[in-house]
Structures are given as structure tokens and as C-alpha cells.
Amino acid sequence: MWRTIILSVLFSAVSWTVSAASPIHRPAAIILLRHADKPEDPGDVHLSQAGVKRAEVLVSFITTDTAMTRLGLPVAIFATKTAKDGNGQRTQETVAPLSRRLGVPVQTPFRTKDYGSLAKLIFGNTAYGGKTVLICWNHEKIRQLAKALGVTPEPPKWEDDVYDRVYVISYPHGKAALKTLHYGSKS
């Protein structure tokens, strides 16, 4: 019996050591933003004209602004999966011009509420290790997504009328650091 207990304790210690030593393949940076401007009509699931313009400005911001270019161009672009009610459509429309410009497809594997699954997918993909990943999400869950990506404390609530904010999450010394930037004009 004692032999079984000792072996069990040793096995648990070895398992813990292996899992603690297993690297998480963190990107060098994660650019996290909200979809561009929505129209006045709450039933319209697409970007407003101002939103379409902002999506074009995003391309220039990501590809020419020195605060962004020093991070390296995104190797992956994620947006929310479109739900039956159209929720998620604007995130995809926001990053579509950037996707075309970079030749990087927009990946939409998860709905807004599945932010934890997205974080696991990003951290688990060795192709993103040391690279830049861009995520366009619905503002209602950006705080929770940032937390799932390691940001503590959770950032403040993202206001309903703010479309130009960008969070840049980096991982100096293995710990998430959050920097807030803005692109285009504020709404």
C-alpha cells in the first residue's frame, strides 16, 4: 500500500513538472479591437458608411503606423463567427480589407461568448509563437477576452460609442502587458 502511495505521489510530481515546463506558444503581440461603426438602424447587421471608412483606415494603421509595424504584420486574423441574428457580421467586415491587403484569411471559428476557446486556440498554436495575431471582437466581451489572453486586471468596460480603440497585448517576461492605442478619428 505504501509503495502505491509513494509511486502515486512521484507520478503526480513528475506530471506537474512536465506540465509546468511545457511552453505556451504565446504570440509576441495580440492586437485586439472592436468592430467598426454600426449604423443607426439596430436591425442592420452591417457596418455603417463611417464603419466601412474606418475599416479602410485600419488597413493603413496596421500596415504603416510605426506603433503597429514594429510588432510585425499579423500572421493570423480572427473575427467572431456570425450568429443566426447576424451578430458577428461587423467584426468580419471590419477586418476584411486588412485580410485582402495582407493575403491572410479571416478565421471565424468561435461566437462572441466563446472567447476562452479562442484564447486556448491561439496559445496552443505554435505557428503564432513570437508573431503578431489580430482579433476583432464584439465589445461586450473584449474585457473577458483580454483576461483570457492573460491581462490582469481585466480592462474597463468598452463604451458603446468607442470604435477607434485598440488594445495591444504583449508578453514581456511571460506576463501579459496591455497598451491602449487609437486609430482614425474617435466617434
C-alpha positions as CSV (number, residue, x, y, z in Angstrom):
1,M,0.0,0.0,0.0
2,W,2.8,2.5,0.9
3,R,4.5,1.6,-2.3
4,T,1.4,2.5,-4.3
5,I,1.0,5.8,-2.4
6,I,4.7,6.7,-2.9
7,L,4.6,5.8,-6.6
8,S,1.4,7.9,-7.0
9,V,3.0,10.9,-5.3
10,L,6.1,10.6,-7.5
11,F,4.0,10.2,-10.6
12,S,2.0,13.4,-9.7
13,A,5.2,15.3,-9.1
14,V,6.6,14.3,-12.5
15,S,3.3,15.1,-14.2
16,W,3.2,18.5,-12.6
17,T,6.8,19.3,-13.5
18,V,6.2,18.3,-17.2
19,S,3.1,20.4,-17.5
20,A,4.7,23.4,-15.7
21,A,7.7,23.2,-18.0
22,S,5.6,22.8,-21.2
23,P,5.8,26.0,-23.1
24,I,2.8,28.1,-24.0
25,H,3.3,29.3,-27.5
26,R,2.4,32.9,-26.9
27,P,2.4,35.4,-29.8
28,A,4.7,38.3,-29.4
29,A,1.7,40.6,-29.6
30,I,-2.1,40.3,-29.9
31,I,-3.9,43.3,-31.4
32,L,-7.4,43.3,-30.0
33,L,-10.1,45.7,-31.4
34,R,-13.8,46.2,-31.7
35,H,-15.7,46.2,-35.0
36,A,-16.0,49.5,-36.8
37,D,-19.0,51.8,-36.6
38,K,-22.5,50.4,-36.7
39,P,-25.5,52.0,-38.4
40,E,-28.3,53.9,-36.7
41,D,-30.8,51.1,-37.6
42,P,-30.4,48.4,-34.8
43,G,-31.7,45.8,-37.3
44,D,-28.9,46.4,-39.7
45,V,-26.1,43.9,-39.1
46,H,-23.6,45.5,-41.4
47,L,-21.1,48.4,-40.9
48,S,-22.3,51.9,-41.4
49,Q,-20.7,54.1,-44.1
50,A,-18.4,55.5,-41.4
51,G,-17.6,51.9,-40.4
52,V,-16.6,51.0,-43.9
53,K,-14.3,54.0,-44.0
54,R,-12.9,53.1,-40.6
55,A,-12.2,49.5,-41.8
56,E,-10.1,51.0,-44.6
57,V,-8.3,53.3,-42.2
58,L,-7.5,50.2,-40.1
59,V,-5.5,48.8,-43.1
60,S,-3.3,51.9,-43.1
61,F,-2.9,51.9,-39.3
62,I,-1.8,48.2,-39.2
63,T,0.5,48.4,-42.2
64,T,2.1,51.8,-41.9
65,D,1.8,53.2,-38.4
66,T,5.2,52.7,-36.6
67,A,3.5,51.6,-33.4
68,M,2.0,48.7,-35.3
69,T,4.7,47.9,-37.9
70,R,7.3,47.4,-35.2
71,L,5.1,44.5,-33.9
72,G,5.3,42.8,-37.3
73,L,2.3,42.3,-39.6
74,P,-0.4,39.9,-38.3
75,V,0.1,36.2,-39.3
76,A,-3.5,35.4,-38.3
77,I,-6.7,37.4,-38.2
78,F,-9.7,36.4,-36.1
79,A,-13.2,37.7,-36.0
80,T,-16.4,36.5,-34.4
81,K,-18.4,33.8,-36.1
82,T,-21.7,35.1,-37.5
83,A,-24.7,34.1,-35.4
84,K,-28.2,33.5,-36.7
85,D,-29.2,37.0,-35.7
86,G,-26.3,38.5,-37.7
87,N,-24.2,39.2,-34.6
88,G,-20.5,38.9,-35.7
89,Q,-21.0,40.2,-39.2
90,R,-19.5,43.6,-38.4
91,T,-16.3,42.1,-37.0
92,Q,-15.7,40.2,-40.2
93,E,-16.5,43.3,-42.3
94,T,-14.1,45.4,-40.2
95,V,-11.1,43.2,-40.9
96,A,-12.0,42.1,-44.5
97,P,-10.0,45.0,-46.2
98,L,-6.9,44.1,-44.0
99,S,-7.3,40.5,-44.8
100,R,-7.3,41.2,-48.5
101,R,-4.3,43.5,-48.2
102,L,-2.2,41.0,-46.3
103,G,-3.5,37.9,-48.0
104,V,-4.3,36.4,-44.6
105,P,-7.8,34.8,-44.3
106,V,-10.2,35.9,-41.6
107,Q,-10.7,33.0,-39.3
108,T,-14.1,32.8,-37.6
109,P,-14.2,29.6,-35.5
110,F,-16.0,31.0,-32.4
111,R,-19.0,33.0,-31.4
112,T,-18.6,36.1,-29.2
113,K,-19.2,34.2,-26.0
114,D,-16.5,31.6,-26.8
115,Y,-13.6,34.0,-26.1
116,G,-11.9,31.4,-23.8
117,S,-11.8,28.9,-26.6
118,L,-10.2,31.4,-28.9
119,A,-7.5,32.2,-26.3
120,K,-6.7,28.5,-26.0
121,L,-6.6,28.1,-29.7
122,I,-4.1,31.0,-30.1
123,F,-1.9,29.9,-27.2
124,G,-1.9,26.3,-28.4
125,N,-0.8,27.1,-32.0
126,T,3.0,27.0,-32.4
127,A,2.7,28.9,-35.7
128,Y,1.7,32.0,-33.7
129,G,4.6,31.8,-31.2
130,G,6.6,35.0,-31.3
131,K,4.4,36.5,-34.1
132,T,1.5,39.1,-34.2
133,V,-2.1,38.0,-34.2
134,L,-5.1,40.4,-34.7
135,I,-8.5,39.8,-33.2
136,C,-11.7,41.8,-34.0
137,W,-14.4,41.0,-31.4
138,N,-17.7,42.4,-30.1
139,H,-17.1,45.0,-27.5
140,E,-19.4,43.3,-24.9
141,K,-16.8,40.5,-24.4
142,I,-13.5,42.2,-25.2
143,R,-12.7,42.7,-21.5
144,Q,-13.2,38.9,-20.8
145,L,-11.2,38.0,-23.9
146,A,-8.4,40.2,-22.8
147,K,-8.5,38.5,-19.4
148,A,-8.5,35.1,-21.1
149,L,-5.4,36.3,-23.0
150,G,-3.7,36.9,-19.7
151,V,-4.4,40.6,-19.0
152,T,-4.9,41.4,-15.3
153,P,-6.7,43.2,-14.0
154,E,-9.5,43.0,-16.6
155,P,-9.6,46.2,-18.6
156,P,-12.5,48.6,-18.0
157,K,-15.8,48.3,-19.8
158,W,-15.6,49.2,-23.5
159,E,-18.0,52.1,-24.1
160,D,-20.8,51.6,-26.7
161,D,-19.8,54.6,-28.8
162,V,-16.0,53.9,-29.0
163,Y,-14.8,52.3,-32.2
164,D,-11.2,53.5,-32.6
165,R,-9.6,51.9,-29.6
166,V,-7.0,49.2,-30.0
167,Y,-5.5,47.0,-27.3
168,V,-2.0,45.7,-27.9
169,I,-1.2,42.8,-25.6
170,S,2.4,41.8,-25.3
171,Y,4.1,39.2,-23.1
172,P,7.4,40.6,-21.7
173,H,8.9,38.2,-19.2
174,G,5.9,35.8,-19.8
175,K,3.3,38.2,-18.3
176,A,0.6,40.0,-20.3
177,A,1.1,43.8,-20.7
178,L,-1.7,45.9,-22.1
179,K,-1.2,49.1,-24.1
180,T,-4.1,51.2,-25.5
181,L,-3.9,53.0,-28.8
182,H,-6.4,54.7,-31.1
183,Y,-6.7,54.8,-34.9
184,G,-8.7,57.1,-37.1
185,S,-10.9,59.7,-35.5
186,K,-13.0,59.0,-32.5
187,S,-16.7,58.5,-33.0
